[in-house]
Amino acid sequence: MTPAAHQSTPIADVPTAAALHAALAAALAPFFLEVLDESAAHAGHAGANGLGYGTHFKVRVGSPLFAGKSRVAAHRLVYDALRNFTDAGLHALAIELIPSANVSPPVAGSPLMPSDV
């Protein structure tokens, strides 16, 4: 998409961290999930929409579906879960895979708590 196309996207259709979180949670049944909108840090860069949100995201995710898969295959599962968001302005996605051994028990307010979803 061209920058002009991003600017013509209705604000209601701009991807949000909450929407990406919901899509990933539904598709991957993760034991850890964190979605950060880093769009404001990329204002003026290629793919920015001029709103300061909705274009550049960082995802930290761990899922049992990644077991036995290569990093490329695990990333493909993440991209597939977010495919609908690319047409709505998602321009850049940084993915950090979290192995199950690196996860501690959830605490209130953490990305692991269902109440935060």
Summary of the structure (lengths in Angstrom):
residues: 117
radius of gyration: 14.7
end to end distance: 29.6
largest distance: 44.7
contacts: 317
relative contact order: 0.22
helix: 41%
strand: 16%
